[in-house]
Amino acid sequence: MEWLPRVSGPEDLVGLDAEALQQLAAEVRQTIVETVAGNGGHLGASLGTVELTLALHTVFDSPTDRIIWDTGHQAYGHKLLTGRFPQFATLRQPGGLSGFLKRRESPHDVWEAGHAGTSLSAALGMAKARDLKGDRHAVVAVIGDGALTAGMALEALNNIGHSQSRVIVVLNDNGMSISRNVGALPSYLARLRTEPAYLRLREDVQWLLQRVPLIGPAMVRTAQRVKESLKHLVLPGMLFEELGLTYLGPIDGHNVAALQDVLRQATQVEGPVLCHVVTVKGKGYAPTEEKPEASHSWGGPFDPKTGKLFARAAGRPTFTRVFSDTLIAAATRDPRVVAITAAMPEGTGLDRFAERFPDRCFDVGIAEQHAVTFAAGLAAEGLRPVCAVYSTFLQRAYDQVVHDVAHQSLPVVFALDRAGVVGADGATHQGVFDIAYLRHIPGMALIAPKDEAELQSALLTALARDDGPTALRYPRGEGLGVPLQEEPVPLPWGRGEILVEQGRDCLVLALGTLCAEAVRAAHVLAEDGVGVTVVNARFCKPLDADLILSLARACGAVVTVEEHTATGGFGSAVLELLAAHDVAVRASVLGLADLFLDHGRPADQLRSSGLCAGGIASAVRGLLEGQLGALRAGARGVGV
Ligand SMILES: Cc1ncc(C[n+]2csc(CCOP(=O)(O)OP(=O)(O)O)c2C)c(N)n1
C-alpha cells in the first residue's frame, strides 16, 4: 500500500496523475476485498464504483459539493477516500464503521440511507435549499440502475426535470440490481449501453444535425423540425432529455479521465443533467466479475486470494428456506398461489419458486409499493398472492397495505422475512417496526411462528384465509433446528399455545422465536420456586383473548416478550386487551428500546434488551418483588 494510507481526505487526491490514481484504485479494491473477506458486506457494488468514486472526489469539492450515494452500499471507496482507511477494518463490526453511510461518521456523508431510491429526492431538496440560500455548490446524486426502478426515484426524476434545478444525477448502470435488473427501464438502459448500431446512428445523426443548413426562416423551421424528429428517432437518452434532463453518456465507468471529463461537463450545464456511467458489478476481482449475481454480498468469510468461501458446518435450514419449500408445496397443490418479490428473489427464497413456477413468480424491481398493489390486483381476481418482502422494506408500502389490500379485504399474504434484529446491516435494516405498522389495520392478521415448523403451519393458515390479508413475521437466519412437518397442517385460527405450566405466579406471553427463551426462563425460575405459565401467542392479531385474559386473571402478573420495538408492538396489544377487560395486573413489556438500533451482534443486542432467558427471568422477578422471599421459601419446603 503506497497511496491509500496517505489519503486522509479528498484534498490529498489533488494533483495525483493518472498513474497514481490507477494505483490508488488498485489499493482501494484490495482493501475492500480483504476487509469484506473477513467482515462480510456489499462487495460487488463497491468494487464497481472505485473509478467513479475517484472521479467524483477529484472533480467535486466534497463536502461543500454534496455527493449523495443512493442506498449507500456501494460507498466503501468513498469511506476509504474520506479519511476512514485507518478504521476500515472495523467495517460492519459492532461499534465499528457502518456498512452504509452515516452523517455522524464523516462530514462527507451528507445523506444516510439503506433503503434504495431516496437519493434523487434528497438531491433535489438539497439543491432547492442551496438555491434559496443563494449558494452555488454542486449537488450530485449517484444512483444505480436498480434503485432507479424505485417509484420514489421516478417521482423525483419527474420533479427534477420540471424544476430545472442544478442537480447532477450520476446513473451507475451495471445492469444489475441484486440479481439481474428487470423492467422496461433497465431494458432501455441496456439498449443505450450495448447496441453499437444505436451508438453509430447517434454519431451519424449528430454529424448530420451539425450540417443542416439554416438559410431563411422557412428553412430554419424545417431544419428544426427535421432535427427534432431525428432526435426523437435515434438519440440515446431521449427519455431523460424529454423529462428535462441533459443526457451525457454512456461513459465507461472504469476510465477515470473519461469520467472526470463528463462530470466537468455536467458542472457547466445550468439545469439538471444525467451522466450515464456504465460499470461492471464486482469489477477488478475475478471471482465477483465471473459471478455478478452472487457478488452483491459475497457471503464471507472467504479467502481474498481466491474468493472461495471458507467451509462452514452444514447449518440448520433457514426460515427463508422453509418458507420457500412450504410455498412451493402449496403452489403445487393450488394453482391460485402466486408470488411477488421486489428485487429480492434470492433473499426471500423466491428464486427457487421462480425456477419451479416461472409464470407464477413476479420480480417487480425495487418497487415495494407497486408490489403490494400489484398483489392486491392479483387477489382481486381470485388468486392467492404471497408478497415476500423483508420487514424493513414493507415500511415503504404502508399505504398500499392499508388502502389497496386491507381496505378491500383482499387475501394477500405478506411473508415478512428478516423480522427482528438483523445484525451487520444495522439501523436502516432492522425489522422491528412491522407489528406496530400492521396490527392496527382493520382486518389484518399477524402471525409470528415460534420456530420453522410452525412457520410451515403459519403459511398454510395464511393461504387458507380468504377474507383479508395475513402477515407472517420470521427472523433472519437459521431455524431452531426442530423437526419439520412432513405434512404441515394449518394453525387453529387465533389460538395461542401453552408451552409451560409450572404455576400461576406469573404469565409469560412470548411471540415468535423468543418463545424458546421464555421456556428456558421458566426452568430457571422453577429452580427458584417461581412457577410460571408460558404461552406461545402465535397470533399477534387476532390475539387469543380468552386464553390471555383467563391466564392473566389467574396469575395476576404478566410479562410479554417480543423481538420488536416495545412501542406499539405485541406487548402494547396485550396491555390494550387487559385494559379493555378491566384486568388489573402487574405487567412488564419486554421489547426493543425506542431508538434506532445500530449494527451489532443480534444475540448481544437481544441480551442487552433483556430478550433472553435471563432477562425474562429478571422481569418476572421484578414483577414479583416482595413475593419472592415467600416463593423461595415455598420452594425449599419451608412453611410461611
Ligand atoms: C427499498 C429497498 N428495497 C430493497 C433493497 C435491497 N437492495 C439493496 S441494494 C439493491 C440493489 C441495488 O441495485 P443498484 O441500485 O443497481 O445498485 P448496485 O448494487 O447494482 O450497484 C437492493 C434490491 C433496498 N436496499 N431498499
The ligand as an SDF file (V2000), in Angstrom:
LIG
                    3D

 26 27  0  0  0  0  0  0  0  0999 V2000
  -36.4270   -0.1970   -0.6880 C   0  0  0  0  0  0  0  0  0  0  0  0
  -35.3510   -1.2460   -0.8180 C   0  0  0  0  0  0  0  0  0  0  0  0
  -35.6670   -2.4640   -1.3150 N   0  0  0  0  0  0  0  0  0  0  0  0
  -34.6940   -3.4020   -1.4260 C   0  0  0  0  0  0  0  0  0  0  0  0
  -33.4280   -3.1460   -1.0510 C   0  0  0  0  0  0  0  0  0  0  0  0
  -32.3450   -4.2260   -1.1090 C   0  0  0  0  0  0  0  0  0  0  0  0
  -31.2950   -3.8250   -2.0580 N   0  0  0  0  0  0  0  0  0  0  0  0
  -30.1290   -3.3140   -1.6300 C   0  0  0  0  0  0  0  0  0  0  0  0
  -29.1300   -2.9080   -2.8740 S   0  0  0  0  0  0  0  0  0  0  0  0
  -30.2120   -3.4800   -4.0070 C   0  0  0  0  0  0  0  0  0  0  0  0
  -29.8560   -3.4440   -5.4560 C   0  0  0  0  0  0  0  0  0  0  0  0
  -29.4950   -2.0840   -5.8940 C   0  0  0  0  0  0  0  0  0  0  0  0
  -29.1660   -2.1050   -7.2490 O   0  0  0  0  0  0  0  0  0  0  0  0
  -28.4780   -0.8470   -7.8920 P   0  0  0  0  0  0  0  0  0  0  0  0
  -29.1490    0.3840   -7.4120 O   0  0  0  0  0  0  0  0  0  0  0  0
  -28.4310   -1.0460   -9.3500 O   0  0  0  0  0  0  0  0  0  0  0  0
  -27.0440   -0.8360   -7.2710 O   0  0  0  0  0  0  0  0  0  0  0  0
  -25.8410   -1.8900   -7.4910 P   0  0  0  0  0  0  0  0  0  0  0  0
  -25.8570   -2.7490   -6.2640 O   0  0  0  0  0  0  0  0  0  0  0  0
  -26.1090   -2.6790   -8.7270 O   0  0  0  0  0  0  0  0  0  0  0  0
  -24.6580   -1.0560   -7.5860 O   0  0  0  0  0  0  0  0  0  0  0  0
  -31.3640   -3.9630   -3.4100 C   0  0  0  0  0  0  0  0  0  0  0  0
  -32.5220   -4.5420   -4.1150 C   0  0  0  0  0  0  0  0  0  0  0  0
  -33.1500   -1.8680   -0.5300 C   0  0  0  0  0  0  0  0  0  0  0  0
  -31.9370   -1.5470   -0.0880 N   0  0  0  0  0  0  0  0  0  0  0  0
  -34.1190   -0.9470   -0.4330 N   0  0  0  0  0  0  0  0  0  0  0  0
  1  2  1  0
  2  3  1  0
  2 26  2  0
  3  4  2  0
  4  5  1  0
  5  6  1  0
  5 24  2  0
  6  7  1  0
  7  8  2  0
  7 22  1  0
  8  9  1  0
  9 10  1  0
 10 11  1  0
 10 22  2  0
 11 12  1  0
 12 13  1  0
 13 14  1  0
 14 15  2  0
 14 16  1  0
 14 17  1  0
 17 18  1  0
 18 19  2  0
 18 20  1  0
 18 21  1  0
 22 23  1  0
 24 25  1  0
 24 26  1  0
M  CHG  1   7   1
M  END
$$$$
